[in-house]
Amino acid sequence: MEALVSEALKEDLPDALLNTFGTVFHAGKRVRFAVHERAEWIPTNKEEPRYVLCHVRAGSAVFVMDGVAIPVMAPATILLDETLRPEILHARDLRIVSLYFHPSLINNAFSLEQIQSQGGRDALKGSIHQDLFLLERFFASSVGDRVAQLPPHVNERVSQSIDLGAVEMRIQPDKYWPCRIRSFLIEALFQLRMLEPMPSSSVFVPADDMRASRVARAMSFLQERYHSDFTLSEVARVCCTNRTTLNSEFRAATGMTVRAYTISLRIKMAAGLLRDTGLPVAEIMSRVGYENPSHFTRAFRQTIGASPRDYRTAQCWVTKP
């Protein structure tokens, strides 16, 4: 059975398919980001290389990548580097939304030549290497590792991030639209990276299945809701236990209390947005769940060792010449 790639797309790859161009704000500016909903791939192109975050929203199909057939059922994601475009077989009610981007959109220090090799990636240092965390699944040696079935909470956040990026791409409401597009991409990739288990060296897995289930449920809740207000009692109710028991089991499994884990998620996301976008600090603070600037600054300083503004001054590549 043939792949679902149209002959027209094979012959023509206009810039508009793979880029967003500024209209009123930053008129003519090119942002290497695009979102398309179609059950076919825009082919690879050496002149306009793109990574692709494919969000399988409905249906099922068999995806053939590097000769390996992988059955996929929605909801799921498939992460493709600049050379890989799967063949799609036996598709049934398939609906895919694909986000095309160049890695330099996350950090302009990323070149495909450097991050394609392990040696090149190892040479990246400091905050640049921290941003590589978001892309590591695109380098998986096994194509099967690039496919992930999504639990409901991750599926919702990934879907929301892609859709918000598409809206921002289309309406470009203010001068921050390029940074906001970048921020939605970062949030989607962050959610997918959080699917990976913590290193076994830093996590004690409870022998009791009930305890393990409660901790896993709590972590899913926190990853879904870290940006919003909730209480420990709410988390405990979701996990069918009380606050004391949940905190004790959570600390045993992760080395952190529920509150500390939530703060770590918030600050990790805030640091990424401060480092890789020019969005106002107040907008970033609100996006990660803080309404009080003093609380945000104190939590950020305790975790990172610098205030949000000082961290941005030192680390943000967007604001530097």
ZIHUSUL-V897750 format. One record per backbone hydrogen bond with DSSP energy under -1.0 kcal/mol. CO is the residue of the C=O (numbers start at 1). NH is the residue of the N-H. If there is no record, write none. Layout:
co: {CO	CO}
nh: {NH	NH}
This chain:
co: {3	6	7	8	14	15	15	20	22	26	29	31	31	32	34	36	38	51	52	53	54	55	56	58	59	60	61	62	63	64	65	68	70	72	75	76	77	78	80	87	89	92	95	95	97	98	99	100	101	102	103	103	107	111	112	117	118	119	121	125	126	127	130	131	132	135	136	137	142	143	144	146	148	151	152	153	154	155	156	157	158	159	160	161	162	163	164	165	166	167	168	174	176	177	178	179	180	181	182	183	184	185	186	187	188	189	190	192	193	199	208	209	210	211	212	213	214	215	216	217	218	219	220	221	222	225	231	232	233	234	235	236	237	242	243	244	245	246	247	248	249	250	251	257	258	259	260	261	262	263	264	265	266	267	268	269	270	271	272	273	275	280	281	282	283	284	285	286	292	293	294	295	296	297	298	299	300	301	307	308	309	310	311	312}
nh: {5	10	11	12	17	18	19	31	28	29	22	20	33	102	100	98	40	101	80	99	78	97	76	95	74	92	72	89	70	87	68	65	63	61	150	56	148	54	52	64	62	60	57	58	55	36	53	34	51	105	106	107	110	115	116	121	122	123	124	128	130	131	133	134	135	138	139	140	145	146	147	79	77	155	156	157	158	159	160	161	162	163	164	165	166	167	168	169	170	171	172	177	180	181	182	183	184	185	186	187	188	189	190	191	192	193	194	195	196	202	212	213	214	215	216	217	218	219	220	221	222	223	224	225	226	228	235	236	237	238	239	241	240	246	247	248	249	250	251	252	253	254	255	261	262	263	264	265	266	267	268	269	270	271	272	273	274	275	276	277	317	284	285	286	287	288	290	289	296	297	298	299	300	301	302	303	304	305	311	312	313	314	315	316}
